[in-house]
Amino acid sequence: MTAQTRPPRLDATTLRSWLSEPDAPRVIDVRTPAEFETAHIPGSYNVPLHLLQEHTGEIAGHLDQDVVLVCRSGQRAAQAERQLAATGLANVHVLDGGILAWQQQAAPIKAGRARWDIERQVRLVAGSLVVLFVLGGLVIPGLQYAAAAIGAGLAIAALTNTCAMGMLLAKLPYNRGASCNLDSVVAQLRTGATP
């Protein structure tokens, strides 16, 4: 299968096979640096989604070969794909099912210190806020409406496939890592050095 005939969505088996070929793609992991440091595909580059969204053109200028985007489940990678496609890149693919699908295939993984992924952090923070606001509403009338606002925010996040709370959590020190700035990302892409 040539690069031109590869589908925009790849399963873990297809990507694993492609990575062993001479025309192997560049794997870009759009998760947070903390998630990336926990577990990632060997040889992949960490370009967090928020950084890619802020500097799409500059990063796209360093992607001259086929690119496979990876995240936890495929949702953030799909967002990154839309961002890169808007710059005119046509050589972009997404690992269907993300790193979870990769791990289910027992494919090679580079593991580090375990941390919670962003989606789990969002569930914890949103759930805790809802409980706090509902219980606080027993003492301060009307506070339960803040819980309704959190629920509305989660519904909007689901409908738009974006999550403001997740983007905010991604910027916390816990979720940052050494490769979280534009200069280091561009240097890695330019030289081909992976962390």
KEKE-3310 file (N, C-alpha, C; in steps of 0.2 Angstrom, whole numbers, plus 5000, padded with zeros to 4 digits):
npx = (5004:5004:5009:5000:4988:4984:4972:4963:4960:4969:4971:4978:4986:4989:4996:5007:5013:5016:5025:5037:5041:5051:5046:5041:5029:5029:5025:5014:5010:4997:4993:4994:5010:5012:5003:5009:5022:5019:5015:5019:5020:5035:5047:5039:5033:5030:5017:5008:4990:4984:4995:4998:4986:4988:4999:4998:5002:5016:5020:5015:5023:5035:5032:5034:5033:5023:5011:5005:4993:4991:4981:4973:4961:4957:4949:4955:4965:4958:4954:4966:4969:4960:4964:4977:4974:4967:4978:4982:4989:4990:4994:4990:4985:4975:4977:4966:4956:4966:4980:4975:4969:4981:4988:4980:4983:4995:5006:5022:5027:5033:5035:5033:5032:5017:5002:4986:4975:4969:4955:4950:4954:4945:4933:4934:4935:4924:4913:4916:4914:4900:4894:4899:4892:4879:4877:4881:4871:4861:4864:4867:4855:4851:4864:4865:4862:4874:4879:4871:4876:4888:4885:4878:4889:4897:4888:4889:4902:4902:4894:4901:4913:4924:4933:4933:4936:4945:4955:4960:4964:4975:4984:4989:5003:5005:5001:5011:5026:5043:5044:5035:5035:5035:5047:5055:5048:5048:5061:5064:5056:5062:5075:5073:5075:5069:5061)
npy = (4994:5011:5027:5036:5029:5026:5026:5040:5037:5026:5010:5002:4991:4993:5005:5000:4991:5000:5009:5001:5001:5009:5021:5027:5035:5051:5052:5061:5065:5072:5074:5080:5085:5078:5066:5061:5058:5048:5036:5032:5030:5023:5034:5044:5061:5074:5085:5095:5098:5111:5119:5116:5121:5135:5138:5133:5135:5137:5125:5116:5119:5112:5099:5089:5076:5061:5061:5054:5057:5056:5053:5051:5044:5047:5058:5071:5070:5070:5084:5090:5086:5093:5106:5105:5102:5113:5121:5116:5104:5088:5076:5069:5058:5049:5040:5028:5026:5029:5030:5021:5010:5007:5001:4991:4982:4977:4983:4991:5001:5016:5018:5028:5038:5035:5045:5054:5054:5068:5068:5060:5068:5079:5073:5071:5084:5091:5083:5084:5098:5099:5091:5099:5111:5108:5103:5114:5122:5119:5127:5140:5147:5145:5142:5129:5131:5134:5121:5117:5124:5119:5106:5110:5115:5103:5097:5105:5104:5090:5091:5100:5094:5099:5104:5116:5115:5105:5110:5120:5113:5106:5115:5116:5115:5101:5094:5098:5097:5094:5096:5106:5119:5130:5132:5121:5110:5113:5113:5099:5094:5099:5094:5080:5073:5063:5064)
npz = (5000:4995:5001:4995:4994:5007:5019:5027:5041:5051:5057:5072:5068:5054:5055:5063:5054:5044:5050:5050:5037:5024:5020:5032:5042:5050:5067:5076:5092:5100:5113:5130:5137:5149:5148:5137:5142:5151:5143:5126:5108:5102:5096:5092:5091:5103:5101:5109:5108:5111:5108:5095:5090:5092:5085:5071:5057:5058:5063:5054:5043:5045:5043:5031:5027:5027:5040:5055:5066:5084:5099:5114:5112:5099:5097:5100:5090:5079:5079:5078:5065:5057:5059:5053:5040:5036:5033:5021:5021:5015:5018:5030:5043:5054:5069:5072:5086:5094:5106:5115:5107:5101:5112:5115:5105:5109:5104:5102:5116:5124:5140:5155:5170:5178:5175:5177:5163:5153:5150:5161:5171:5169:5171:5185:5190:5185:5190:5204:5206:5203:5213:5224:5221:5221:5235:5241:5237:5246:5257:5252:5244:5227:5222:5216:5203:5197:5196:5186:5176:5174:5170:5158:5151:5149:5141:5129:5126:5122:5111:5102:5102:5108:5123:5135:5148:5148:5140:5149:5160:5154:5154:5166:5178:5182:5171:5162:5153:5148:5134:5130:5124:5110:5103:5107:5101:5087:5085:5087:5077:5066:5066:5068:5079:5092:5108)
capx = (5000:5008:5006:4994:4982:4983:4966:4964:4960:4972:4970:4984:4989:4991:5001:5013:5016:5019:5031:5042:5043:5056:5043:5037:5027:5031:5020:5013:5006:4994:4991:4998:5016:5011:5001:5015:5027:5016:5016:5019:5023:5042:5049:5034:5034:5024:5015:5001:4984:4984:5001:4996:4981:4990:5005:4997:5006:5023:5022:5014:5029:5040:5029:5035:5032:5016:5010:5000:4991:4989:4979:4971:4956:4956:4946:4960:4969:4954:4954:4972:4969:4956:4968:4982:4970:4966:4984:4983:4992:4985:4997:4989:4981:4974:4977:4959:4956:4972:4985:4971:4969:4988:4990:4976:4986:5001:5011:5028:5026:5038:5032:5036:5028:5009:4998:4980:4974:4965:4948:4949:4954:4939:4927:4935:4934:4917:4909:4917:4911:4893:4893:4900:4887:4872:4877:4882:4864:4857:4866:4866:4850:4853:4871:4864:4862:4881:4880:4868:4880:4894:4881:4878:4896:4899:4884:4892:4909:4901:4891:4906:4919:4930:4932:4936:4939:4951:4961:4962:4968:4981:4989:4992:5009:5004:5001:5016:5032:5049:5043:5029:5035:5035:5054:5058:5044:5050:5068:5063:5053:5067:5081:5071:5076:5063:5062)
capy = (5000:5017:5033:5040:5025:5025:5030:5045:5034:5020:5006:5001:4986:4996:5009:4997:4989:5006:5011:4997:5002:5014:5027:5027:5042:5055:5051:5066:5064:5078:5074:5084:5082:5073:5060:5058:5055:5042:5031:5035:5026:5025:5038:5049:5068:5077:5092:5096:5101:5118:5122:5115:5126:5142:5139:5128:5137:5136:5118:5113:5120:5107:5092:5088:5069:5058:5062:5051:5060:5051:5055:5045:5040:5049:5064:5077:5069:5073:5091:5092:5084:5098:5112:5105:5102:5120:5124:5113:5098:5082:5069:5068:5053:5049:5033:5027:5023:5032:5026:5015:5005:5004:4997:4984:4977:4975:4986:4994:5007:5018:5020:5032:5038:5035:5051:5053:5058:5074:5066:5058:5074:5083:5070:5072:5091:5092:5079:5087:5104:5098:5089:5105:5116:5105:5103:5121:5125:5118:5132:5146:5146:5147:5139:5123:5133:5133:5114:5116:5127:5114:5101:5113:5115:5097:5095:5109:5100:5084:5093:5103:5090:5103:5105:5121:5113:5100:5114:5124:5108:5104:5121:5116:5112:5094:5092:5101:5093:5097:5098:5110:5125:5130:5131:5114:5106:5115:5110:5092:5092:5101:5089:5073:5070:5062:5064)
capz = (5000:4995:5005:4992:4995:5014:5021:5032:5047:5051:5063:5075:5064:5048:5057:5065:5048:5040:5054:5049:5030:5023:5020:5038:5043:5057:5072:5081:5098:5102:5120:5135:5139:5155:5145:5132:5146:5154:5138:5119:5103:5102:5090:5091:5093:5107:5099:5112:5104:5112:5105:5088:5088:5092:5080:5066:5051:5059:5064:5048:5039:5047:5042:5024:5025:5029:5047:5058:5073:5089:5105:5119:5109:5092:5096:5099:5084:5073:5079:5075:5058:5054:5060:5048:5034:5034:5030:5015:5021:5013:5020:5037:5045:5062:5072:5074:5093:5098:5110:5118:5102:5100:5118:5115:5100:5112:5100:5106:5119:5128:5146:5160:5176:5177:5177:5174:5156:5153:5151:5168:5175:5167:5175:5192:5192:5184:5195:5211:5206:5203:5220:5228:5220:5224:5242:5243:5236:5252:5262:5249:5238:5220:5220:5212:5196:5195:5194:5180:5171:5173:5165:5151:5148:5147:5135:5124:5125:5118:5104:5098:5102:5111:5130:5138:5155:5147:5138:5155:5164:5150:5155:5173:5179:5183:5164:5157:5153:5145:5127:5130:5121:5102:5101:5107:5096:5081:5084:5086:5070:5061:5067:5067:5085:5097:5115)
cpx = (5004:5005:5000:4988:4980:4977:4968:4964:4964:4971:4977:4989:4992:4997:5008:5016:5020:5025:5038:5045:5048:5053:5039:5035:5030:5024:5020:5008:5003:4991:4995:5005:5016:5009:5006:5020:5025:5017:5015:5022:5031:5043:5044:5036:5028:5023:5008:4996:4984:4990:5000:4991:4983:4996:5004:5001:5013:5025:5021:5020:5035:5037:5028:5034:5025:5016:5004:4999:4988:4986:4977:4966:4954:4953:4950:4964:4965:4953:4960:4972:4965:4960:4974:4979:4969:4972:4986:4987:4987:4988:4996:4984:4980:4974:4970:4959:4961:4976:4981:4971:4976:4990:4986:4979:4993:5007:5016:5026:5032:5034:5036:5031:5021:5006:4991:4979:4969:4957:4946:4949:4948:4933:4928:4933:4927:4912:4910:4914:4903:4891:4893:4894:4880:4872:4877:4875:4860:4858:4865:4861:4853:4860:4870:4864:4869:4882:4876:4872:4886:4891:4881:4884:4898:4895:4887:4898:4907:4898:4897:4913:4925:4928:4936:4940:4945:4957:4964:4967:4974:4986:4992:4999:5010:5004:5006:5022:5038:5048:5037:5029:5037:5042:5057:5054:5047:5057:5068:5061:5058:5073:5079:5072:5070:5065:5064)
cpy = (5006:5022:5036:5036:5024:5029:5035:5043:5027:5016:5004:4996:4989:5001:5006:4994:4995:5009:5007:4997:5008:5021:5029:5035:5045:5054:5057:5065:5071:5079:5078:5081:5076:5066:5057:5055:5048:5036:5034:5030:5028:5029:5043:5056:5070:5084:5093:5100:5108:5122:5121:5120:5133:5143:5134:5129:5135:5129:5114:5114:5115:5100:5091:5080:5067:5059:5058:5054:5055:5055:5049:5041:5041:5055:5070:5076:5072:5080:5093:5091:5090:5104:5111:5105:5109:5124:5121:5107:5092:5076:5068:5063:5053:5041:5032:5023:5025:5027:5020:5009:5002:4999:4990:4979:4975:4978:4990:5000:5009:5021:5024:5032:5039:5042:5050:5057:5064:5072:5064:5064:5078:5080:5071:5079:5093:5089:5082:5094:5103:5096:5095:5110:5114:5105:5110:5125:5124:5124:5139:5145:5149:5144:5133:5125:5133:5126:5113:5119:5122:5108:5104:5113:5109:5095:5099:5106:5094:5086:5096:5099:5094:5103:5110:5119:5109:5105:5118:5119:5106:5109:5121:5113:5105:5091:5094:5096:5097:5100:5102:5117:5125:5129:5124:5109:5107:5112:5102:5090:5094:5096:5082:5069:5069:5062:5058)
cpz = (5000:4999:5002:4993:5002:5016:5027:5039:5047:5058:5066:5071:5058:5050:5059:5059:5044:5043:5052:5041:5029:5022:5026:5039:5049:5061:5076:5086:5100:5109:5124:5136:5144:5152:5141:5136:5149:5149:5131:5114:5102:5095:5088:5094:5097:5104:5102:5108:5105:5108:5097:5086:5088:5087:5074:5060:5052:5060:5058:5043:5040:5046:5034:5022:5028:5037:5049:5065:5078:5095:5109:5115:5102:5091:5095:5093:5078:5073:5076:5067:5054:5054:5054:5041:5031:5032:5023:5015:5019:5015:5027:5038:5052:5064:5075:5081:5097:5101:5113:5113:5101:5106:5117:5110:5103:5108:5105:5109:5123:5135:5151:5166:5174:5179:5174:5167:5157:5154:5158:5172:5175:5171:5182:5194:5191:5189:5202:5211:5206:5210:5225:5227:5222:5231:5245:5242:5242:5257:5259:5243:5232:5217:5216:5205:5193:5193:5187:5174:5169:5168:5158:5147:5145:5141:5128:5121:5120:5111:5100:5098:5104:5119:5133:5144:5153:5144:5144:5159:5161:5152:5162:5173:5179:5176:5159:5158:5149:5138:5126:5126:5113:5100:5101:5102:5089:5080:5083:5079:5065:5061:5066:5074:5090:5104:5118)
residu = (MET:THR:ALA:GLN:THR:ARG:PRO:PRO:ARG:LEU:ASP:ALA:THR:THR:LEU:ARG:SER:TRP:LEU:SER:GLU:PRO:ASP:ALA:PRO:ARG:VAL:ILE:ASP:VAL:ARG:THR:PRO:ALA:GLU:PHE:GLU:THR:ALA:HIS:ILE:PRO:GLY:SER:TYR:ASN:VAL:PRO:LEU:HIS:LEU:LEU:GLN:GLU:HIS:THR:GLY:GLU:ILE:ALA:GLY:HIS:LEU:ASP:GLN:ASP:VAL:VAL:LEU:VAL:CYS:ARG:SER:GLY:GLN:ARG:ALA:ALA:GLN:ALA:GLU:ARG:GLN:LEU:ALA:ALA:THR:GLY:LEU:ALA:ASN:VAL:HIS:VAL:LEU:ASP:GLY:GLY:ILE:LEU:ALA:TRP:GLN:GLN:GLN:ALA:ALA:PRO:ILE:LYS:ALA:GLY:ARG:ALA:ARG:TRP:ASP:ILE:GLU:ARG:GLN:VAL:ARG:LEU:VAL:ALA:GLY:SER:LEU:VAL:VAL:LEU:PHE:VAL:LEU:GLY:GLY:LEU:VAL:ILE:PRO:GLY:LEU:GLN:TYR:ALA:ALA:ALA:ALA:ILE:GLY:ALA:GLY:LEU:ALA:ILE:ALA:ALA:LEU:THR:ASN:THR:CYS:ALA:MET:GLY:MET:LEU:LEU:ALA:LYS:LEU:PRO:TYR:ASN:ARG:GLY:ALA:SER:CYS:ASN:LEU:ASP:SER:VAL:VAL:ALA:GLN:LEU:ARG:THR:GLY:ALA:THR:PRO)
# end
